[in-house]
Amino acid sequence: MAIATLAQVKQLIGIGDSSSDSRIDALLDPVTAKLEQEARRSFSVVTEIETHYGGVESLPLMIRPVVSVTTVEDIVSSSTVDPSGYLLDGEAGLLHRLPLGRAWDYRAAPFEPRSTSIRRWKVTYQAGYATVPADVEIAFADMINHFLTVSAGMQSEKDGDYSYVKAAGVEGLPERVRSIIAKYGASPI
């Protein structure tokens, strides 16, 4: 799903007619993919499934912000953890075990040494943005406008009878776009 619609982009970059609609429409998905690749995250809500070892008070979820947790499954016992057994800090992407201070167990059996720990906890959750942040929409529109105005996304060369035209892909980011997207970059855990 694109970060913004054709109508939103046109409004943000001040285009009132439909002469550029097909070019803008063709850029919606590739520019979304590029910005999400740069940020290492989706700007729309996605469902993620992760497994964790445990042995900590909080499980760090990879994609943030976390909108909701669907299930937390104990793989060893094939049981689902009651939602009253954990607390979600969605912005930080942390799933705290309750009561606070209690750790997510890491052993496959009681009194088993830590060296034999397994990925015991399977977490299914939704992460991303229910509403795309306004500055991300602006960066998205700026990126599209960049491709519309920089030689209409083309590079060319001409010398006498020789001419060369190359279509520019969605590659580099303008500095303003890069600085906005950097704020949303997912940090590896």
HELIX and SHEET records of a PDB file:
HELIX    1   1 LEU A    6  ILE A   13  1                                   8    
HELIX    2   2 ASP A   21  ALA A   39  1                                  19    
HELIX    3   3 PRO A   83  GLY A   85  5                                   3    
HELIX    4   4 ARG A  114  THR A  116  5                                   3    
HELIX    5   5 ALA A  134  THR A  149  1                                  16    
HELIX    6   6 SER A  151  GLY A  153  5                                   3    
HELIX    7   7 GLU A  175  ALA A  182  1                                   8    
SHEET    1   A 4 VAL A  46  HIS A  52  0                                        
SHEET    2   A 4 TRP A 121  ALA A 127 -1                                        
SHEET    3   A 4 VAL A  66  ASP A  74 -1                                        
SHEET    4   A 4 SER A  79  THR A  80 -1                                        
SHEET    1   B 3 SER A  58  PRO A  60  0                                        
SHEET    2   B 3 LEU A  94  ARG A  97 -1                                        
SHEET    3   B 3 TYR A  86  ASP A  89 -1                                        
SHEET    1   C 2 MET A 154  ASP A 159  0                                        
SHEET    2   C 2 TYR A 162  ALA A 167 -1                                        
END                                                                             
